[in-house]
Amino acid sequence: MQFLRRKLRPIWYLNTLFNYQVQFLLLIILITAVQLFFVSRLEYAYDIEQLFPVNDPELKFYRDVSEKFALHKEMLILGVENKQGIFNKDFLHRLDSLTQKLGRHPLIETVNSPINQYYFVWAPFGDKKKFFIYPRDTSRYQQDSVFLHAYKDVASKFISRKNTAICCYLFLKEALDENSKDEMRSYVHQIIETIGFEKYYLYGDIYVRDSFIEDLQAEMFWLSGLSIIVILCILFFSFRSIWGVFVPILVVLITVVWTLGTMRIFGVSINLMTVLIPTIVSIISLSDVIHVMNRLSEQSGILKQEAIKIALKDVAVAILLTSITTGLGFATLAYSNIGPFIEFGVFMTIGVAYAYILAIFALPVFLNVLPYRDLEREQLRKHLYKKMQSVRGENLIFWIGLEKIQVRSFLHALHRFTQKKPNIILFFTSILLLLSFLGMSRLKIDSYLYDELSAKDPFSEALNFFENHFSGIRTFDLYLEVVDESKNLLDKDILEQVDRLENYLLEEYGLLDVYSIGTQVKRANRFFRRGDPASFVLPTDTSLLKTIRRELLQNQETLGLKAIMSENKREGRITGKLKDYGSSIMRSKNRQLLAFIANNIDPSLLKTKLTGHAQLLDKSNFLITYKLLYGLMFAIAVVCLLMGLLYRSFKIVVLALIPNILPLLMILGIIGWAEMGLKMSTSIIFTVVFGIAVDDTIHFLTRLNNELKKTSSLEEAIQTTYLSTGRAMIITSLILMFGFAVLLFSSFQSTFITGLLISLALVFALFADLMLLPVLLKRFYK
């Protein structure tokens, strides 16, 4: 660390930079032009599997199961609502027309809707086909409604529980591509509009992806543009000069371009996490620039090059350390084992490095080349303005570089308060800690499948429709394997085990829709019992079971058995849907399910394993929460080590750590009180906040360390540090708070929460550094 000080303190490279500044600027321009080329080729990506753990055994198992069982054909789901009830003559006639017209599209193979669903009844002289709904016979509506709902395995797919909405399934001949997807959506919309349905919801994977990517693109430009506007406003009110705005914004823009260009070079796309990078990188870059320019504003009576050298000499070590701690906070996200989080952590770390390099190397050259200001003339202007203000007797607001007179007065008042009322500060801190711990007692790891979306998002509206009216949006998958090689899933004793599982899942677990080989056997039994709904049970007649088994195997292609039973008939799965109760409740349900299986399913007959993308997302959320918290502890340990090496005092390390742990505890308390739940979008906040919040502490202690070399009075050193570095701390904290507050305008719920909690944490961090830290230093540092 002493070597670091010796190298950085003289700022030995500045003379070389100033001598070759034209060549250096050309190099910057060339690199930026190349990076801009790559930025123009950035892509946007959405894939739910991105959120699964990388190289996880359960992910491999899920993919193996998905490949083993043939999936259903590509399809779209169309939902239509009629609040007056669907058993209405006009509505059913329009639904009949909709079903027929949709089926005429060349890409649509079949349309399954309530209006064309039928069942067969076995009869001695041939199977008899009957429809569930007869739209032209109004006298049957009540009877049809009761009978259809008695067929629970059918009704749950097509009719809402309150008879106010229906679902149609559009099975496609081939998957939609970039050309056909828009044409298909326009075709559906045109038919819906012609027939006269007021509201409809069209769901398909390709439309989900497009909607998400469109939101990402809008988010990228909206948030980036808004943060630039915020930065411009802050710079204008801080410097009140063209160059005072232009120079910092130039450094910020170059930093963002370099970061995004590097992302594209490594083939990384814009996703739910990396969309935040431009906004956060610009905020961090501006913070570094502000510290340099703030120190520069304190120089007077010397030439500009000398002033730049002195400013860099004073802040270089502090900026390096803050960049290391901030980068370390982001780097710990690579420990998450989740693709988008790894990418976000890695490229945010690279962005922080770029911000440091440009602030230390490019900013001095820009300030030297551009007519930023003449420091001697500036001092004269200050003197004349103060004199004019005293003569006119007006309470004018005057900006001196980054220093507003009112800021200095505010700092004086705060410092006096820390001197006179230290016990009040300690008491208030204790109350905050008590409330935080009470909130933390309410914490739980909890997330929902699509809780990153805003309630106003059209896709979110469609999800709510299917969640509230039908079987829910959460999928369920349970893998089945027959243990005894001499048996298969269609044997009676195995079917009984499967049926036991199905009944538990429907009655206790919460599934509203279930499908397995047992479902098909029960449907066949109902068919041979003349369609009696009460016959939807496993057959007790051995000869009938043999007949059913033969019929199922002969028609397995038509019945789609490949989706639930393997070719060797020894492997299968139970699938279904339920409401999205949240990962916390689902973990409890899964524990109860596993306990049921252990107590009621014979392990010598059937082996089971939970799988599916919802299960993997829950696991990802659980793992990432713990891993990010472990990463935070690692970051804290490394920061303590760096501070120990820098200040050579264990006491200083402890005193510096307290103000930076306090904001984290308070945010945990807020999450607990607000019942937000720990999840991916909230766990990431702690590493980010710690990495950024510790910056002000480092700047404060570095300046204090320098002042203690000039005076033996701790009180005097703290006061000087408070009134000089405190100004930069307030301004940079305001910049960071306003910068992260931009995220409050995001349409993604996770981004909104990130902006809200980080902004609050920065407020708490500023309080801890300006109020608590001086009190702790005076009491415990001698």
Salt bridges, closest charged atoms under 4 A:
GLU43 OE2 - ARG264 NH2 3.92
GLU49 OE1 - ARG63 NH2 2.96
ASP56 OD1 - LYS619 NZ 2.93
GLU58 OE2 - LYS619 NZ 3.60
ASP64 OD2 - LYS60 NZ 3.19
GLU81 OE2 - HIS469 NE2 3.51
ASP90 OD2 - ARG94 NE 3.14
GLU109 OE2 - LYS73 NZ 2.48
ASP144 OD1 - ARG140 NH2 3.24
ASP153 OD2 - ARG523 NE 2.70
ASP153 OD1 - ARG526 NH1 3.06
GLU178 OE1 - LYS181 NZ 2.74
GLU178 OE2 - ARG209 NH2 2.78
ASP182 OD1 - ARG185 NH2 3.62
GLU183 OE1 - HIS105 NE2 2.92
GLU193 OE2 - HIS189 NE2 3.86
ASP210 OD2 - LYS181 NZ 2.60
ASP210 OD1 - ARG209 NH2 3.12
GLU298 OE1 - ARG295 NH1 2.41
GLU298 OE2 - ARG727 NH2 2.36
GLU306 OE2 - LYS309 NZ 3.70
ASP314 OD2 - ARG295 NH2 2.54
GLU378 OE2 - ARG373 NH1 3.93
GLU378 OE2 - ARG381 NH2 2.69
GLU394 OE1 - ARG392 NH2 2.78
GLU403 OE1 - ARG408 NH2 2.77
GLU403 OE1 - ARG727 NH1 2.78
ASP451 OD2 - LYS679 NZ 3.21
GLU461 OE2 - LYS199 NZ 3.26
ASP477 OD1 - ARG573 NH1 2.85
GLU481 OE1 - LYS607 NZ 3.30
ASP491 OD1 - ARG549 NH1 3.09
ASP493 OD2 - LYS487 NZ 3.01
ASP499 OD1 - LYS522 NZ 3.02
GLU502 OE1 - LYS522 NZ 2.89
ASP513 OD1 - LYS157 NZ 2.99
GLU557 OE1 - LYS562 NZ 3.39
GLU571 OE2 - LYS68 NZ 2.85
ASP580 OD1 - ARG474 NH1 3.40
ASP618 OD2 - ARG474 NH2 2.07
GLU675 OE2 - ARG442 NH2 3.09
GLU707 OE2 - ARG703 NE 3.12
GLU707 OE2 - LYS710 NZ 3.74
GLU715 OE2 - HIS415 NE2 3.76
GLU715 OE2 - LYS778 NZ 3.67
